[in-house]
Amino acid sequence: MIFPETRLKRLGVDFPFMVAPMVGLSHVAFRELIRAYTPEDITPLIFTEMLSSRRLPSERLEKAENLYVAENERGLVPQILGNEERFIAPSLEKLMELRPWGIDINMGCPKKKTLSHNWGVLLLGDRNYAAEVVRITKKHSSRPVSVKLRAGLGESIDLDYLDGFTEALEGAGADWLTIHCRSSQQKHRGRADWEVVSKLSKKRTIPLVANGDVQTANDAVQLIRDYGVDGAMVARAATARPWILWQIAKAFGHPTTARARALDQPPTTPEEEGKEYFQAVLRFAFLLEKYFGPSKASLQRLKFYIGVSSPWLPFGHHFWKLIHACSEFNQAVERIEHYVHENAQPLRERVSH
């Protein structure tokens, strides 16, 4: 074992680095893109976008695009929104058909539509209520159950409250927790406070994973080595660096190559990353076409992906505007192909949120 052995090892997780659930991004095409840049002998946990427990029971796996999975997809963690057993139970029954590695409960989403059902980050306001949601999910799941939550409700982070809250989730049976190290009102603004998870991890017996501001492989390595957390979860940076898990593996001396374009090593310099970024966007476009066809919906997914990832490029706004102006999927692909051949540019190490 060349990777750090954390408490996630108890759950069979050898590689404690993973990719977050992201609305509009964490569909099958994106997950396959990440795996294309990951060594074949590593099975990272990759989450779906959040799934409504009120919709899932009536959805058909072969028709619902948010439930598409790749052939032999492993390490899949569907994330559910919900708070009632009458919806959670049939939702989990449906999700088990996808052969997931685990199930995640969303207690971090601050969006208004989510809050209207008393889902997401509102569960952070009542530890007993939240703990009951965990108990219900554990009751109906044969796979590990995790919770992803924010470090605080409102503007500030109350470490004492978060200690009690996570203790309640642990007592209810949660197998592990992911904490986005910002409060709900911060959303993605300001620096994530990794010390929060570092301090809490000493008080919990279950694994704690840190999320927020993990933009480079060095960030992920630092969280494990210097902050003593059990895992690092990458989010939007993985859209600009879909090879970030490969970079992390290399940092620990992992010897194997990834599947993407038969590259021997992950891109490392800003110039190498900038050049590979456009190759990755083109690959992503082909994966969108593979799963969803050259449709308007695929074009919207492509535009959204570029909108999220392009800030890591010095002139990313120009690239985004060029693709955003496209009215047809094939037109966008042609413009991306032009960038592949003509417009390589270095990738920024970080972006401000």
C-alpha positions as CSV (number, residue, x, y, z in Angstrom):
1,M,0.0,0.0,0.0
2,I,1.6,3.3,-1.1
3,F,-1.4,5.5,-0.3
4,P,-2.0,6.8,3.2
5,E,-4.0,4.4,5.3
6,T,-6.8,6.3,6.9
7,R,-10.0,5.2,8.8
8,L,-11.7,4.9,5.4
9,K,-9.7,1.7,5.0
10,R,-12.2,0.1,7.4
11,L,-14.8,0.6,4.6
12,G,-12.5,-0.9,2.0
13,V,-11.3,2.5,0.6
14,D,-7.6,2.3,-0.3
15,F,-7.5,5.6,-2.2
16,P,-8.9,8.3,0.2
17,F,-9.4,10.9,-2.5
18,M,-12.7,11.4,-4.3
19,V,-14.8,13.7,-6.5
20,A,-17.8,15.6,-5.1
21,P,-21.4,15.6,-6.1
22,M,-22.0,18.7,-8.3
23,V,-25.3,19.8,-9.7
24,G,-25.3,19.7,-13.5
25,L,-21.9,18.1,-13.6
26,S,-21.7,14.8,-11.9
27,H,-23.5,12.8,-14.6
28,V,-22.2,9.7,-16.3
29,A,-20.2,11.6,-18.9
30,F,-18.2,13.6,-16.3
31,R,-17.7,10.5,-14.1
32,E,-16.3,8.6,-17.1
33,L,-14.0,11.5,-18.0
34,I,-12.6,11.4,-14.5
35,R,-12.0,7.7,-14.7
36,A,-10.3,8.0,-18.1
37,Y,-7.6,10.1,-16.3
38,T,-7.3,7.7,-13.4
39,P,-5.0,4.7,-13.2
40,E,-6.9,1.5,-13.9
41,D,-6.0,-0.2,-10.7
42,I,-7.4,2.7,-8.6
43,T,-11.2,2.9,-7.9
44,P,-12.0,6.4,-6.7
45,L,-15.3,7.2,-5.1
46,I,-17.2,9.5,-7.5
47,F,-20.6,10.9,-6.5
48,T,-23.7,11.5,-8.6
49,E,-25.4,14.9,-8.6
50,M,-28.0,15.2,-5.9
51,L,-31.1,13.0,-6.6
52,S,-34.6,13.8,-5.3
53,S,-36.1,11.0,-3.2
54,R,-39.5,12.2,-4.2
55,R,-38.7,11.6,-7.9
56,L,-36.5,8.5,-7.8
57,P,-39.3,5.9,-7.0
58,S,-41.1,6.7,-10.2
59,E,-38.1,7.1,-12.5
60,R,-37.0,4.4,-14.9
61,L,-33.3,3.6,-14.9
62,E,-33.1,3.3,-18.7
63,K,-34.9,6.6,-19.2
64,A,-33.8,8.9,-16.5
65,E,-30.6,10.6,-17.7
66,N,-29.5,11.5,-14.1
67,L,-29.4,7.7,-13.4
68,Y,-27.3,6.6,-16.4
69,V,-24.2,4.7,-15.4
70,A,-21.2,3.5,-17.4
71,E,-20.7,-0.2,-18.1
72,N,-19.0,-1.8,-15.1
73,E,-18.9,1.5,-13.3
74,R,-17.3,1.1,-9.9
75,G,-17.0,3.4,-6.9
76,L,-20.4,5.0,-7.6
77,V,-21.9,7.0,-4.7
78,P,-25.4,8.3,-5.4
79,Q,-26.3,11.3,-3.3
80,I,-29.9,11.6,-2.2
81,L,-32.1,14.5,-1.0
82,G,-34.8,13.5,1.4
83,N,-36.2,13.4,4.9
84,E,-39.1,11.0,4.8
85,E,-39.0,7.2,5.0
86,R,-41.9,6.8,2.6
87,F,-39.7,8.3,-0.1
88,I,-36.2,7.3,1.0
89,A,-37.0,3.6,1.2
90,P,-38.2,3.1,-2.4
91,S,-35.5,5.5,-3.6
92,L,-32.8,3.3,-2.1
93,E,-34.4,0.2,-3.5
94,K,-34.2,1.7,-7.0
95,L,-30.6,2.9,-6.5
96,M,-29.5,-0.6,-5.5
97,E,-30.1,-1.7,-9.1
98,L,-27.1,0.6,-10.0
99,R,-24.8,-1.5,-7.8
100,P,-23.5,1.6,-5.9
101,W,-20.5,1.5,-3.6
102,G,-22.4,3.6,-1.0
103,I,-25.2,6.1,-0.5
104,D,-24.6,9.8,0.5
105,I,-27.2,12.1,2.2
106,N,-27.1,15.8,1.2
107,M,-27.2,18.1,4.2
108,G,-25.3,20.9,2.6
109,C,-27.2,22.3,-0.4
110,P,-28.3,25.9,0.3
111,K,-30.5,26.3,-2.8
112,K,-34.0,27.6,-2.2
113,K,-35.8,24.8,-4.0
114,T,-34.0,22.3,-1.8
115,L,-34.8,24.2,1.4
116,S,-38.5,24.3,0.6
117,H,-38.7,20.6,1.3
118,N,-36.7,20.9,4.5
119,W,-33.8,19.1,2.8
120,G,-30.2,20.0,2.3
121,V,-28.5,22.4,4.7
122,L,-31.7,23.0,6.7
123,L,-31.2,19.6,8.3
124,L,-28.1,21.1,9.9
125,G,-30.4,23.2,12.1
126,D,-31.8,20.2,14.0
127,R,-29.4,17.4,15.0
128,N,-32.2,15.0,16.2
129,Y,-34.1,15.4,12.9
130,A,-30.9,14.9,10.9
131,A,-29.9,11.9,12.9
132,E,-33.3,10.3,12.2
133,V,-32.8,10.8,8.4
134,V,-29.5,8.9,8.9
135,R,-31.2,6.1,10.8
136,I,-33.9,5.7,8.1
137,T,-31.3,5.6,5.3
138,K,-29.2,3.0,7.2
139,K,-32.3,0.9,7.8
140,H,-32.9,0.6,4.0
141,S,-29.3,0.6,2.7
142,S,-27.1,-2.5,2.4
143,R,-24.2,-0.2,1.5
144,P,-22.1,2.3,3.5
145,V,-24.0,5.6,4.3
146,S,-22.3,8.9,4.4
147,V,-23.4,12.5,5.0
148,K,-22.1,15.6,3.2
149,L,-22.7,18.8,5.2
150,R,-21.6,22.3,5.6
151,A,-19.4,23.5,8.5
152,G,-22.1,25.9,9.7
153,L,-25.6,27.2,9.2
154,G,-25.6,31.0,8.5
155,E,-22.6,33.2,8.3
156,S,-20.3,31.6,10.9
157,I,-18.9,28.3,11.9
158,D,-19.8,27.1,15.5
159,L,-17.3,24.3,16.2
160,D,-19.1,23.3,19.4
161,Y,-22.4,22.9,17.6
162,L,-20.8,21.0,14.7
163,D,-19.2,18.7,17.3
164,G,-22.5,17.8,18.8
165,F,-24.2,17.6,15.4
166,T,-21.6,15.2,13.9
167,E,-21.7,13.2,17.1
168,A,-25.4,12.7,16.6
169,L,-24.9,11.6,13.0
170,E,-22.2,9.1,14.2
171,G,-24.6,7.8,16.9
172,A,-27.3,7.3,14.3
173,G,-25.1,5.0,12.3
174,A,-23.4,7.2,9.6
175,D,-20.4,5.3,8.3
176,W,-18.4,8.5,7.4
177,L,-18.9,12.2,6.9
178,T,-17.8,14.8,4.5
179,I,-17.6,18.4,5.7
180,H,-17.5,21.4,3.3
181,C,-15.3,23.7,5.3
182,R,-17.5,26.8,4.8
183,S,-20.8,27.9,6.3
184,S,-24.0,27.9,4.2
185,Q,-24.0,31.6,3.7
186,Q,-20.4,31.6,2.5
187,K,-21.4,29.3,-0.4
188,H,-18.1,29.2,-2.3
189,R,-16.7,32.5,-1.1
190,G,-13.6,32.9,1.0
191,R,-11.1,30.3,2.1
192,A,-12.3,27.0,3.4
193,D,-11.3,26.4,7.0
194,W,-9.6,23.0,6.9
195,E,-8.9,23.2,10.6
196,V,-12.5,22.5,11.3
197,V,-12.3,19.0,10.0
198,S,-8.9,18.5,11.5
199,K,-10.2,19.3,15.0
200,L,-13.4,17.3,14.6
201,S,-11.6,14.2,13.2
202,K,-10.0,13.8,16.6
203,K,-13.4,13.7,18.3
204,R,-15.1,11.2,15.9
205,T,-14.5,7.5,15.6
206,I,-15.8,7.4,12.1
207,P,-13.9,8.8,9.1
208,L,-14.1,12.5,8.3
209,V,-13.4,13.9,4.8
210,A,-12.6,17.5,4.0
211,N,-14.1,19.4,1.0
212,G,-13.6,23.0,-0.1
213,D,-10.7,24.7,-1.8
214,V,-9.1,21.4,-2.9
215,Q,-7.8,22.8,-6.2
216,T,-4.5,21.0,-6.7
217,A,-3.0,17.6,-6.0
218,N,-0.8,19.3,-3.4
219,D,-3.9,20.5,-1.5
220,A,-5.3,17.0,-1.3
221,V,-2.0,15.6,-0.1
222,Q,-1.6,18.4,2.5
223,L,-5.0,17.6,3.9
224,I,-4.1,14.1,4.6
225,R,-0.4,14.7,5.7
226,D,-0.7,17.9,7.6
227,Y,-4.3,18.1,8.8
228,G,-4.9,14.5,9.7
229,V,-8.2,14.1,8.0
230,D,-9.3,10.8,6.5
231,G,-9.9,11.9,3.0
232,A,-10.0,14.8,0.5
233,M,-12.9,15.6,-1.8
234,V,-12.2,17.5,-5.0
235,A,-15.1,19.5,-6.5
236,R,-15.0,22.1,-9.3
237,A,-11.3,22.0,-9.7
238,A,-11.8,18.5,-11.2
239,T,-13.6,20.1,-14.1
240,A,-10.4,22.0,-15.0
241,R,-8.1,19.1,-13.9
242,P,-9.9,15.8,-14.6
243,W,-6.5,14.2,-14.1
244,I,-6.1,15.5,-10.5
245,L,-6.6,12.0,-9.0
246,W,-3.8,10.8,-11.3
247,Q,-1.6,13.6,-10.1
248,I,-2.4,12.7,-6.5
249,A,-1.5,9.0,-7.2
250,K,1.8,10.1,-8.7
251,A,2.6,12.2,-5.7
252,F,2.5,9.0,-3.6
253,G,4.7,7.1,-6.1
254,H,2.0,5.2,-7.9
255,P,3.7,3.7,-11.0
256,T,0.9,3.0,-13.5
257,T,-0.5,5.1,-16.4
258,A,-4.1,6.2,-17.0
259,R,-6.3,5.3,-19.9
260,A,-6.7,8.8,-21.5
261,R,-4.8,9.2,-24.7
262,A,-2.2,6.6,-23.6
263,L,-0.3,9.3,-21.6
264,D,2.6,7.9,-19.6
265,Q,2.4,10.7,-16.9
266,P,-0.3,13.2,-15.8
267,P,0.3,16.8,-17.0
268,T,2.1,18.7,-14.4
269,T,3.3,22.1,-15.6
270,P,0.8,24.9,-16.3
271,E,1.6,24.6,-20.1
272,E,1.0,20.8,-20.1
273,E,-2.2,21.2,-18.2
274,G,-3.4,24.0,-20.5
275,K,-2.8,21.9,-23.5
276,E,-4.5,18.8,-22.0
277,Y,-7.5,20.9,-20.8
278,F,-8.7,21.3,-24.4
279,Q,-8.2,17.6,-25.1
280,A,-10.2,16.8,-22.0
281,V,-13.1,19.2,-23.0
282,L,-13.1,17.5,-26.4
283,R,-13.2,14.0,-24.8
284,F,-16.0,15.3,-22.6
285,A,-18.0,16.4,-25.6
286,F,-17.6,13.0,-27.2
287,L,-18.8,11.4,-24.0
288,L,-21.8,13.6,-23.9
289,E,-22.7,12.6,-27.4
290,K,-22.2,8.9,-26.5
291,Y,-24.6,9.0,-23.6
292,F,-27.1,11.8,-24.5
293,G,-26.7,12.3,-28.3
294,P,-25.7,15.6,-30.1
295,S,-28.8,17.2,-28.5
296,K,-29.6,20.6,-27.1
297,A,-29.3,19.1,-23.6
298,S,-25.8,17.9,-24.4
299,L,-24.9,21.4,-25.7
300,Q,-26.2,22.9,-22.4
301,R,-24.2,20.4,-20.4
302,L,-21.1,21.2,-22.4
303,K,-21.6,25.0,-22.0
304,F,-22.1,24.6,-18.2
305,Y,-19.0,22.4,-17.9
306,I,-16.9,25.0,-19.7
307,G,-18.4,27.8,-17.7
308,V,-17.3,26.1,-14.5
309,S,-13.8,25.0,-15.7
310,S,-12.7,27.9,-17.9
311,P,-11.8,30.3,-15.0
312,W,-8.7,28.3,-14.5
313,L,-7.5,29.5,-18.0
314,P,-6.0,33.0,-18.2
315,F,-8.3,33.8,-21.2
316,G,-11.0,31.3,-20.3
317,H,-13.8,33.8,-20.6
318,H,-13.1,34.2,-24.3
319,F,-13.2,30.4,-24.8
320,W,-16.5,30.2,-22.8
321,K,-18.1,33.1,-24.8
322,L,-17.1,31.3,-28.1
323,I,-18.8,28.1,-27.0
324,H,-21.7,29.8,-25.4
325,A,-22.5,31.5,-28.7
326,C,-23.0,28.1,-30.4
327,S,-26.5,27.0,-31.2
328,E,-25.7,23.5,-32.3
329,F,-23.7,20.8,-30.5
330,N,-21.6,19.9,-33.6
331,Q,-20.7,23.6,-34.0
332,A,-19.3,23.7,-30.4
333,V,-17.3,20.5,-31.0
334,E,-15.7,22.1,-34.1
335,R,-14.7,25.2,-32.1
336,I,-13.2,23.0,-29.4
337,E,-11.2,21.1,-32.0
338,H,-9.8,24.4,-33.2
339,Y,-8.6,25.2,-29.7
340,V,-7.0,21.7,-29.4
341,H,-4.8,22.5,-32.4
342,E,-4.3,26.3,-32.2
343,N,-4.8,27.8,-28.7
344,A,-3.0,25.9,-26.0
345,Q,-2.5,28.2,-22.9
346,P,-1.2,27.5,-19.4
347,L,-3.7,26.5,-16.7
348,R,-3.8,28.6,-13.5
349,E,-2.9,26.8,-10.3
350,R,-5.8,28.3,-8.4
351,V,-8.9,30.5,-8.9
352,S,-10.6,32.7,-6.4
353,H,-14.2,31.9,-5.5
